[in-house]
């Protein structure tokens, strides 16, 4: 009689590679991949945290501001990133209240272009939490300034291929 080994049973309970890829793709495209990776044991690069801000729903961004206790399975190196993201989430929500285009407009006009710029810049892969906060705040402040002074936006906007 065939009896499956413990390892065979253990693997059968996990997702297949295809299922795992599909699941992670769904999380990425919905803006939830960052939280998934950040809460895993792997930790997360800066772009994952930016992805949450750039693609998350209002409820997900509000959720970032509510810092749950750190799980023991999350590496201690993740804590500064969680704090940076919580701070930026609060700042983003504050900017969104004042912006005529609201949260989705800020995401579209500021955070997604910043995400693309940073991803394309090889030097940005070494960003730490404080540099990450600075990049996002500078982008938000420049955009807010450009909304008050529309002629400046033409010179500094992402349509010219420049980082905010």
N, C-alpha and C positions, 0 to 999 in steps of 0.2 A: 504494500500500500504506500502511495506517495504522500509524504508529509512535507509541507513547505517549511523551509528553515525560518528562523527568527528574522534574519536579514531580508529574506524574500517578503515576508509579511510586512516588515517595517517599510520597505520600498513601495509596496503596493498601496500603503496608506498615504504616501506622499503623492504630490501631483507629478504627472509625467513632465518631461522637459518641455513638450509642446504646450501643455496646460499651464505650466509655470510661466512660459514666455507670453502666452496670451493674457494671463492674469497681470503680469508686470506691465505689459503694453497698455492694457486697459487702465491700470493705475497711473501710468505715465501720461497718457492722453487726457485723463480727467484731472490731472494736477495733484493726484494723491500719492504718486510714487515717492515723493520726498518724505512724506510722513512714514510710509511703509519702510523705506530704507533707514530713515533716521531712528525709527523705533526698533530696528533689527540690531543684531549684534555687530553688523558691519560698520556702523557709523555712516556718515554721508559727506560727499564733497559739497562745496559751497553752492554749486548750481542746483543741487537738489533742494536746498532751502529757498533759493530764488524761485524755483519752479513752483513751489507751494504758493508763494506770494503772487507770482505772475499768472497763475492759472486756477488758483483756488476760488471756491465760491465765498461769498461773504461769511457764511456760517463756518467754513473751514478756516478762514483767516481770523475770525473771532475766536475760534477754538485754539489758534496759536497763542493768543493773548492769555489764555487760561492754562497756565503751566501745571500739568499734572505732576505728581511726584515722579522722580526718576526711578525707573525699574533697575534692579541690580544687574539685569542682563544687558543694559545699555552701557556702552563704554563711557568712562568719565570724561573723555575728550569731547563727547557730544553735548555736554551741559552748556558750555559757552555758546555753541551754535543754537541751542534751544532758547537761551536767553536773548541772543541777538535777533533771532527770528520773532520772538514774542515782542520785543521792542519795535522791530520794523513793522510787524503786523499792526500794532497800535498806531504807529506813525502813518501807515498807509490808510487806515480807517479814518484818522483825523484829516488827512489830506483829501480823502474821498468825499467827506462831508462838505468841504469847501469847494471842491471841483465841480464845475457845471456838468461834466460828463460822468461823474460818479466813479465808483470803484472799477467797473468794467472798462471805462474809458482810460483810467490811469493804468490799468493793466495793459491795455492795448497800446497806448501811446508812450508809455514810459518803461514799464517792467519787461514786456516782451522784447522790445528793441534792446534794452540793457542786457537781457538774458542772451540774446543772439550775439551782441558785441562781446560780452565776457566769454562766451563759449568759443568764439573765434579767436580770442586773444590768448596765445599760449602762456603768457606770463600770468594770466589771471588764475590759472589752476593752483597757484600757491597762495591765494587769498586766505587770510585768517578771518575769524569772526569780526574783528574791529574794522579791517579793511572792507569786508563785505558790507557792514553797516554803513561805512562811509560812502561806498559806491552807490548804494541804493538811496541814501539821503541826498547826496549831491544830485542824482538824477531827478528825484522828486522835487527838490528845491529849484533846480533849473527849469523844470517844466512849469512849476507854479509861477516862477518869474516870467517865463515866456507867455503865460496866459495873461499876466498883468501888462506885459509889453510885447504885443504880438509881432512887431517888426523884428525883435531880437530872436524870435523863434525860428525865423527863416534862416538865420545864421548858425544857430546851435542845434537845430532839430536833427532827429535821426535820419531824416531823408537825405542829409548830406553825408551820411556814413560816419558821423562822429558820435562818440559816447557823450551822454548828457553830462 
